[in-house]
């Protein structure tokens, strides 16, 4: 067997699959998952629609893989950033900064996860849920430690988490993907969130009893 031919064929197939994936991602974000047909993906990718199934299992599976990748990569980046910090305030700052920078530099993938998660079928939504809960637990634990230490004034952890996500996702469209602009905006958001939660020097710090509060499934974004 000509192994160089086989490896070359595999490489070409992998490259074609990546073209299909990139095309689908752009279309899903620009036009919405429900408005994009497999035929349109195939036409823009430069292949016959029947050939798509040599590279993907279907539109739903492709959506799930893209969203799962987005959420998994974001969580990995956030964990690494938070683990490098020690105190709740610096952990929250690291979380906010890394979240915004990572989302900005992977904007299409992140926007897909934000907007089109609702289009997942029941089985895929269930598979994704455990990953989203891990992300929720990460930020919940940071805020909980801050409240216990008396540095955050947070009447409701669940509300605070929703507010942080909404702010960060909402700001994505207001800044270019220029690394300098992203870095400046991330730093400003970090300062803003910390002060809003009572972690700034100019804010009166109030300690709250958590009363056994725990993370619940509030459905990220």
Secondary structure, DSSP 4 states (H G I P E B T S, - for coil): --HHHHHHHHHHHHHHHHHHHHHHHHHHHHH-GGG--HHHHHHHHTS-GGGGGGT-S-HHHHHHHHHHHHHHHHHHHHHHHHHH--SHHHHHHHHHHHHHHHHHHTHHHHHHHHHHGGGS-HHHHHHHHHHHHHHHHHHHHHHHHHHHTT----S-HHHHHHHHHHHHHHHGGGS-S-HHHHHHHHHHHHHHHHHHTT-STTS-------TT---------
